[in-house]
Amino acid sequence: MPLVAAAVCPHPPLLIPEVAGAAATELDDLRRACDTAVTRLVDSGADELLVVGDGPDTHRYDPPFHGSLAAYGLPVEPTVGRPGPGSRPDLPLSLTIGAWLLGRSRSESVPVVSAMYAVAPQTDPVSCAQLGAGWGGDRNWALLVLGDGSACRGAAAPGYADPRAEAYDSGVAEALADADLDALLDLDPELSAQLRVVGRAAWQVLAGAARAAGGDWRGELSYHAAPYGVAYFVATWERS
């Protein structure tokens, strides 16, 4: 059965108000956009939900899912499912934020989260597309994609200022808004790494999954900004 919907969100720790502290209100618009995108995703009618984001290694995580924000000074462990008493958090940051976002959903029709996937940042575009194309099964499914854009948008950015960053991020924003699979698959891994982009591989997994599912897609970009010098995008994809 086909992919029926997807949502793209960023995964900065500052998305969580307790991590942001006094600056939490500065990302209220981003938080609302993420909540809306995730709600639309879980209400899409999908029977099954997969989550993908970056990680140090390409790895599949099976339920229950258990992450931690202890590294950011917050004793919170987002989960999906019910980890056993001996469970230890093992999700990378991207999937931990994905679990946190899913935990905020107030929908009564949350599909089964059957797997989460971390994709190593050096994974080439063809392999990313093949990974997404290999998913699915005998049920309609949806995909939550976690990834940040460049971290080089100004002198205060983590990667300092790079004149190529704004054009790169604008291209990603346009591709997500238009559900342009070719544009996402054409993102250059080397340039992405130079601009400290951590969403490139996950976006290309999405493009591969959508291409394998076939049909026409309609994209909607609800957020594109670079607070703190890092580009964040929120988008939803649905079948036309």
Secondary structure as a PSIPRED ss2 file (coil, helix, strand):
# PSIPRED VFORMAT (PSIPRED V4.0)

   1 M C   1.000  0.000  0.000
   2 P C   1.000  0.000  0.000
   3 L E   0.000  0.000  1.000
   4 V E   0.000  0.000  1.000
   5 A E   0.000  0.000  1.000
   6 A E   0.000  0.000  1.000
   7 A E   0.000  0.000  1.000
   8 V E   0.000  0.000  1.000
   9 C E   0.000  0.000  1.000
  10 P C   1.000  0.000  0.000
  11 H C   1.000  0.000  0.000
  12 P C   1.000  0.000  0.000
  13 P H   0.000  1.000  0.000
  14 L H   0.000  1.000  0.000
  15 L H   0.000  1.000  0.000
  16 I C   1.000  0.000  0.000
  17 P H   0.000  1.000  0.000
  18 E H   0.000  1.000  0.000
  19 V H   0.000  1.000  0.000
  20 A H   0.000  1.000  0.000
  21 G H   0.000  1.000  0.000
  22 A H   0.000  1.000  0.000
  23 A H   0.000  1.000  0.000
  24 A H   0.000  1.000  0.000
  25 T H   0.000  1.000  0.000
  26 E H   0.000  1.000  0.000
  27 L H   0.000  1.000  0.000
  28 D H   0.000  1.000  0.000
  29 D H   0.000  1.000  0.000
  30 L H   0.000  1.000  0.000
  31 R H   0.000  1.000  0.000
  32 R H   0.000  1.000  0.000
  33 A H   0.000  1.000  0.000
  34 C H   0.000  1.000  0.000
  35 D H   0.000  1.000  0.000
  36 T H   0.000  1.000  0.000
  37 A H   0.000  1.000  0.000
  38 V H   0.000  1.000  0.000
  39 T H   0.000  1.000  0.000
  40 R H   0.000  1.000  0.000
  41 L H   0.000  1.000  0.000
  42 V H   0.000  1.000  0.000
  43 D C   1.000  0.000  0.000
  44 S C   1.000  0.000  0.000
  45 G C   1.000  0.000  0.000
  46 A C   1.000  0.000  0.000
  47 D C   1.000  0.000  0.000
  48 E E   0.000  0.000  1.000
  49 L E   0.000  0.000  1.000
  50 L E   0.000  0.000  1.000
  51 V E   0.000  0.000  1.000
  52 V E   0.000  0.000  1.000
  53 G E   0.000  0.000  1.000
  54 D E   0.000  0.000  1.000
  55 G C   1.000  0.000  0.000
  56 P C   1.000  0.000  0.000
  57 D C   1.000  0.000  0.000
  58 T C   1.000  0.000  0.000
  59 H E   0.000  0.000  1.000
  60 R E   0.000  0.000  1.000
  61 Y E   0.000  0.000  1.000
  62 D C   1.000  0.000  0.000
  63 P C   1.000  0.000  0.000
  64 P C   1.000  0.000  0.000
  65 F E   0.000  0.000  1.000
  66 H E   0.000  0.000  1.000
  67 G C   1.000  0.000  0.000
  68 S C   1.000  0.000  0.000
  69 L C   1.000  0.000  0.000
  70 A H   0.000  1.000  0.000
  71 A H   0.000  1.000  0.000
  72 Y H   0.000  1.000  0.000
  73 G C   1.000  0.000  0.000
  74 L C   1.000  0.000  0.000
  75 P C   1.000  0.000  0.000
  76 V C   1.000  0.000  0.000
  77 E C   1.000  0.000  0.000
  78 P C   1.000  0.000  0.000
  79 T E   0.000  0.000  1.000
  80 V E   0.000  0.000  1.000
  81 G C   1.000  0.000  0.000
  82 R C   1.000  0.000  0.000
  83 P C   1.000  0.000  0.000
  84 G C   1.000  0.000  0.000
  85 P C   1.000  0.000  0.000
  86 G C   1.000  0.000  0.000
  87 S C   1.000  0.000  0.000
  88 R C   1.000  0.000  0.000
  89 P C   1.000  0.000  0.000
  90 D C   1.000  0.000  0.000
  91 L C   1.000  0.000  0.000
  92 P C   1.000  0.000  0.000
  93 L H   0.000  1.000  0.000
  94 S H   0.000  1.000  0.000
  95 L H   0.000  1.000  0.000
  96 T H   0.000  1.000  0.000
  97 I H   0.000  1.000  0.000
  98 G H   0.000  1.000  0.000
  99 A H   0.000  1.000  0.000
 100 W H   0.000  1.000  0.000
 101 L H   0.000  1.000  0.000
 102 L H   0.000  1.000  0.000
 103 G H   0.000  1.000  0.000
 104 R H   0.000  1.000  0.000
 105 S C   1.000  0.000  0.000
 106 R C   1.000  0.000  0.000
 107 S C   1.000  0.000  0.000
 108 E C   1.000  0.000  0.000
 109 S C   1.000  0.000  0.000
 110 V C   1.000  0.000  0.000
 111 P C   1.000  0.000  0.000
 112 V E   0.000  0.000  1.000
 113 V E   0.000  0.000  1.000
 114 S E   0.000  0.000  1.000
 115 A E   0.000  0.000  1.000
 116 M E   0.000  0.000  1.000
 117 Y E   0.000  0.000  1.000
 118 A E   0.000  0.000  1.000
 119 V E   0.000  0.000  1.000
 120 A C   1.000  0.000  0.000
 121 P C   1.000  0.000  0.000
 122 Q C   1.000  0.000  0.000
 123 T C   1.000  0.000  0.000
 124 D C   1.000  0.000  0.000
 125 P H   0.000  1.000  0.000
 126 V H   0.000  1.000  0.000
 127 S H   0.000  1.000  0.000
 128 C H   0.000  1.000  0.000
 129 A H   0.000  1.000  0.000
 130 Q H   0.000  1.000  0.000
 131 L H   0.000  1.000  0.000
 132 G H   0.000  1.000  0.000
 133 A H   0.000  1.000  0.000
 134 G C   1.000  0.000  0.000
 135 W C   1.000  0.000  0.000
 136 G C   1.000  0.000  0.000
 137 G C   1.000  0.000  0.000
 138 D C   1.000  0.000  0.000
 139 R C   1.000  0.000  0.000
 140 N C   1.000  0.000  0.000
 141 W E   0.000  0.000  1.000
 142 A E   0.000  0.000  1.000
 143 L E   0.000  0.000  1.000
 144 L E   0.000  0.000  1.000
 145 V E   0.000  0.000  1.000
 146 L E   0.000  0.000  1.000
 147 G C   1.000  0.000  0.000
 148 D C   1.000  0.000  0.000
 149 G C   1.000  0.000  0.000
 150 S C   1.000  0.000  0.000
 151 A C   1.000  0.000  0.000
 152 C C   1.000  0.000  0.000
 153 R C   1.000  0.000  0.000
 154 G C   1.000  0.000  0.000
 155 A C   1.000  0.000  0.000
 156 A C   1.000  0.000  0.000
 157 A C   1.000  0.000  0.000
 158 P C   1.000  0.000  0.000
 159 G C   1.000  0.000  0.000
 160 Y C   1.000  0.000  0.000
 161 A C   1.000  0.000  0.000
 162 D C   1.000  0.000  0.000
 163 P C   1.000  0.000  0.000
 164 R C   1.000  0.000  0.000
 165 A H   0.000  1.000  0.000
 166 E H   0.000  1.000  0.000
 167 A H   0.000  1.000  0.000
 168 Y H   0.000  1.000  0.000
 169 D H   0.000  1.000  0.000
 170 S H   0.000  1.000  0.000
 171 G H   0.000  1.000  0.000
 172 V H   0.000  1.000  0.000
 173 A H   0.000  1.000  0.000
 174 E H   0.000  1.000  0.000
 175 A H   0.000  1.000  0.000
 176 L H   0.000  1.000  0.000
 177 A H   0.000  1.000  0.000
 178 D H   0.000  1.000  0.000
 179 A C   1.000  0.000  0.000
 180 D C   1.000  0.000  0.000
 181 L H   0.000  1.000  0.000
 182 D H   0.000  1.000  0.000
 183 A H   0.000  1.000  0.000
 184 L H   0.000  1.000  0.000
 185 L H   0.000  1.000  0.000
 186 D C   1.000  0.000  0.000
 187 L C   1.000  0.000  0.000
 188 D C   1.000  0.000  0.000
 189 P H   0.000  1.000  0.000
 190 E H   0.000  1.000  0.000
 191 L H   0.000  1.000  0.000
 192 S H   0.000  1.000  0.000
 193 A H   0.000  1.000  0.000
 194 Q H   0.000  1.000  0.000
 195 L C   1.000  0.000  0.000
 196 R C   1.000  0.000  0.000
 197 V C   1.000  0.000  0.000
 198 V C   1.000  0.000  0.000
 199 G C   1.000  0.000  0.000
 200 R H   0.000  1.000  0.000
 201 A H   0.000  1.000  0.000
 202 A H   0.000  1.000  0.000
 203 W H   0.000  1.000  0.000
 204 Q H   0.000  1.000  0.000
 205 V H   0.000  1.000  0.000
 206 L H   0.000  1.000  0.000
 207 A H   0.000  1.000  0.000
 208 G H   0.000  1.000  0.000
 209 A H   0.000  1.000  0.000
 210 A H   0.000  1.000  0.000
 211 R H   0.000  1.000  0.000
 212 A H   0.000  1.000  0.000
 213 A H   0.000  1.000  0.000
 214 G C   1.000  0.000  0.000
 215 G C   1.000  0.000  0.000
 216 D C   1.000  0.000  0.000
 217 W E   0.000  0.000  1.000
 218 R E   0.000  0.000  1.000
 219 G E   0.000  0.000  1.000
 220 E E   0.000  0.000  1.000
 221 L E   0.000  0.000  1.000
 222 S E   0.000  0.000  1.000
 223 Y E   0.000  0.000  1.000
 224 H E   0.000  0.000  1.000
 225 A E   0.000  0.000  1.000
 226 A C   1.000  0.000  0.000
 227 P H   0.000  1.000  0.000
 228 Y H   0.000  1.000  0.000
 229 G H   0.000  1.000  0.000
 230 V C   1.000  0.000  0.000
 231 A C   1.000  0.000  0.000
 232 Y E   0.000  0.000  1.000
 233 F E   0.000  0.000  1.000
 234 V E   0.000  0.000  1.000
 235 A E   0.000  0.000  1.000
 236 T E   0.000  0.000  1.000
 237 W E   0.000  0.000  1.000
 238 E E   0.000  0.000  1.000
 239 R E   0.000  0.000  1.000
 240 S C   1.000  0.000  0.000
